Amino acid sequence: MMVGGNIAGHTRVMTTAIVLETGKGNFALAIALGLILLFIALLINLALTYLQMGKGSA
């Protein structure tokens, strides 16, 4: 399954980190990373909604 890019020792996207940690059996870290990723998505969603609401009233 392709979930993102990774250059060993240099870069790792969160989706790849979640898959790798799950594969190693480190479920606590994988869940924590997943929750952080959900929180980031929620913040971006809220920010964009706020910006769009401001433009609609002008």
C-alpha positions as CSV (number, residue, x, y, z in Angstrom):
1,M,0.0,0.0,0.0
2,M,1.4,3.4,-0.9
3,V,0.7,6.0,1.8
4,G,3.5,8.6,1.4
5,G,7.1,9.1,0.8
6,N,10.1,8.4,3.1
7,I,13.8,8.8,2.7
8,A,15.3,6.7,5.5
9,G,16.9,8.8,8.2
10,H,15.9,12.1,6.6
11,T,12.2,12.5,6.0
12,R,9.0,10.8,7.0
13,V,5.4,11.9,6.4
14,M,2.9,11.2,9.2
15,T,1.0,8.7,7.2
16,T,4.1,6.7,6.6
17,A,5.1,7.0,10.3
18,I,1.7,5.7,11.4
19,V,2.0,2.6,9.1
20,L,5.6,1.9,10.1
21,E,4.8,2.2,13.8
22,T,1.8,0.0,13.4
23,G,3.9,-2.6,11.6
24,K,6.4,-2.6,14.5
25,G,3.6,-3.1,17.0
26,N,3.9,0.3,18.5
27,F,0.2,1.0,18.6
28,A,0.3,3.7,21.2
29,L,2.6,5.9,19.1
30,A,0.6,5.1,15.9
31,I,-2.6,6.2,17.6
32,A,-1.0,9.3,19.0
33,L,0.2,10.3,15.5
34,G,-3.2,9.6,14.1
35,L,-4.8,11.8,16.7
36,I,-2.3,14.6,15.9
37,L,-3.0,14.3,12.2
38,L,-6.8,14.5,12.9
39,F,-6.3,17.6,15.1
40,I,-4.2,19.3,12.3
41,A,-7.0,18.5,9.8
42,L,-9.6,19.9,12.1
43,L,-7.6,23.1,12.7
44,I,-7.2,23.6,8.9
45,N,-10.9,22.9,8.3
46,L,-11.9,25.4,11.0
47,A,-9.5,28.1,9.7
48,L,-10.8,27.8,6.2
49,T,-14.4,27.8,7.3
50,Y,-13.8,31.0,9.3
51,L,-12.1,32.6,6.3
52,Q,-15.0,31.7,4.0
53,M,-17.6,33.0,6.4
54,G,-15.9,36.3,6.6
55,K,-15.9,36.7,2.8
56,G,-19.6,35.9,2.6
57,S,-20.8,38.8,4.7
58,A,-18.9,41.5,2.8
